[in-house]
Every structure is written in structure tokens, then in C-alpha cells.
Amino acid sequence: MNGLKALSLLPTISGSASDDSSGVALVQLSIKNTNNTTFWNGSTWTDTESWLNTAGTLLWFYASPAWTSGNWYLIQSKAIDNSTNEEVPGSGNSFLFDNISPSSTISNPTNNTDISSLTTISGTASDTGSSGLSIVRVSIKNTNNTLWYDGGGFNSGSEVWLDASGKATWEYTAPTLTTDRTYIVRSQAQDEAGNIETPSIGITFGYSAYPSSIITFPANGAFLNGITAISGTASDSGSGVANVVVSIKNISDTSYWYGKYGEVRRLG
């Protein structure tokens, strides 16, 4: 038998046997649930060990019983030759059966937000199926041109899953994003038994650079005996500047110009 630590699917138990003299007549199995110390007798689980006949000899197989997720099992085999000599069973193979998929969530960026910078995509993952997390992957899609990030650029017409670092808490270095585009990020966890999460629709965010503004008059630290207007410039590399607002503060008494009927308001 082949030794495996964690399995999500095992319809058939199989192995091989040999005998150098009279030949193999029969191979038998013992199947034990080590969580509750019961044995499979061919139709149910009992407290008494049973040795079950397999099909085949040199290459043999046995149809598996119904496994319970989260339980450990021990399978031992023994061969019997045509002279009725019985093999002393070895230690056998033990494995954990786990057919429950893990789950993952994305915490950064936040769903349905507009951001101007993104260095790391991150989130969390968990596994309730006992085998533990193996890896978390992410996919990143530019919805404007419907292309996925392939690790080097947004070049793929089909979804690409990229390995993140970490497991229970994971992260992936964000790619270079294009201003005024909308992106979708999905995550997918896999456990040690090979169960793969069915990913959700993911999170959607918009990416755009913040606009900038500069005051050109009055100059910083200037001494003036009169001022009729405050002026400056503004720019935006994305959708364009929609509006510019100013704040005017009297630093001597910490009051602010309210901009209405010459009113001055003080905070505090």
C-alpha cells in the first residue's frame, strides 16, 4: 500500500503482494478507525478486528467503506500463499480522511472602495476539516479590459491563480495598477488533503491617484499689506480636477474664515 497522510477521496484501497515459492493465494485487509477504535467487517464498524478478502493477488484492491471526515484510519495487509503460509502483518498505513474544503477572506483592499495606493493584498484563511491549510492563492482581474494578472502583467484572457505567502494570515504583493480602472480580487484556499475552496465572487475596488494642489499666491511666509485673492494650481492624472477648496486660519487666535458674510468662527 502507498502511505498518504491526508486524503479527500479514497474509493478503493489497493496494493501489491509477492511470494517466491508457492505463489500468492490471497491478500486480506484490516481497516481500523483509530478515533473510536472500531474495525470494518465488510458491512459495518464493530469493536472486533476483521480480516477482509481483497480482489486480486499480485495486484489487489478492495472497495472502501464510507469514511468519516476528520477521522484517522489504519489499514494493514497480509498475504497468504498457496502453502497456507500467512504473512505477519506490518505496521500498515495510517491516514486522515478530510473532504471538507477550507475557506478564505480578503481584508485588504476593502470591498467596494476607491483607493489611490495598494502595496499588499492580504486576508485570512481557515480549515475545519482537520488536515490543515496547505496554500492560499489569489487572482486579480482588470474589469476594464477583462484581463487577469499572470505574475508579470495583466496579460491573461483566463483566470490565473497566484500563490500567496502565509496561510492562516496571508498576503500577496500587489501588481502595478492603472489609474481609473476597476479590479476584482478573489482568494482560494487549499488544505493538506487536496480540498480546494470554491472561491466567492471576490472583492471589487476602484484605483485612482489622488489629485494635488499648490498655493501660488500668497507665497509661504510672505509679509503683505493687502490681498484680494488666493490662487494656485491643481492637477489630476486620472479623471481630472472637479473642485478645489481652501481653508483659511488665523494662526494668532486659531479662528477660521467661514466664507459667509465675513463671519469668523473659533474652534473649541
Summary of the structure (lengths in Angstrom):
residues: 268
radius of gyration: 33.8
end to end distance: 78.9
largest distance: 118.2
contacts: 717
relative contact order: 0.14
helix: 0%
strand: 47%
